[in-house]
Amino acid sequence: MTTQEERLDLLERFNVDVIPYPVVAGSHQPLEDLVRAHGSLILGRSLHFGQPQIECPSYDPETTGLLVYNHLALKGESPVTQDALNALVRARVLALLNDKGTLTVAELNEDLIQRTQLVREISQLKNAGEPGASHTIAKALADLDDLKLVEIVQGAFGEAVQLTSDGRTLTEDQAGTAARLAGQFSASINARTAATLTSPSDDLTERIGEAAEAFLKDCATRRALGVAMVWQSPTSDFQRFHIVALLQELPRYAAQLNNIHEGRILVEVVRGVFSSPTDGEAIYLGALVQAQFST
């Protein structure tokens, strides 16, 4: 096997970067794994490992908002009868209040105005003479107040909004479902990581699993259309094309790992989720993707 010193010598003298691999019981399977990993050109020699860990975000408010919207607007189990945009805004408000507690009207506007404007423009409501985003948000808060789901109080920094007992009852079930889906997703990623590792350990599985989970959540929220196109690809060739496009952002997450072997495992785990997700993975990521298009 080529030593590290020999590798460096070949790189410096001939610009040849040797990538060693172990031969186990006469099997060259590790070479095939390396070819697949490097085929996407996402673990280049410029990648520096051992970087600070990227925090794995929680998107429970987004998922909760979607579930609340489904409850209010799609199942017909609530007296809410406003248009779809108002229902989406109300669902988002309830999810945010459940996740963060009391928020000022200004804080809610900061979160909702851009989202509302985008939905209005895409749905052409802006050209239909409909009220603006600020008016839509104000009306949604008034509707929630009328339904006794929130109450608007005067706080130190202006008007503030908080859930009533009825509002909390409505959102807690959906928030619990969102948290349960998130927990199942994390467990599934760790199980997939452990199955991919030749010699799994709790520390190694957790490190790679957290990087994979953070990357996948980032994809589902910031590149939701790309994830949707992976799952809706008509052929495997199209699917691989879209997977490679998504993987171009993976080096940022691979950089928090310790070495090229861990990076290769990360690639395999992420690729497996995109190409053959488990039911739990598909349900959670699907909910995140849907939430991006709806909220």
Secondary structure, DSSP 8 states (H G I E B T S, - for coil): ---HHHHHHHHHHH---------BTTB-HHHHHHHHHHHTT-S-TT---S---------HHHHHHHHHHIIIIIS--SS--S-HHHHHHHHHHHHHHHHH-SEEHHHHHHHHHHHHHHHHHHTT-GGGT---HHHHHHHHHHHHHHTTSEEEEEETTEEEEEE-HHHHHHHHHHHHHHHHHHHHHHHHHHHHHHHH-SS--HHHHHHHHHHHHHHHHHHHHHSHHHHHHHHT-SSHHHHHHHHHHHHTTTHHHHTTSSSHHHHHHHHHHHHHHHHS--HHHHHHHHHHHHHHHH-
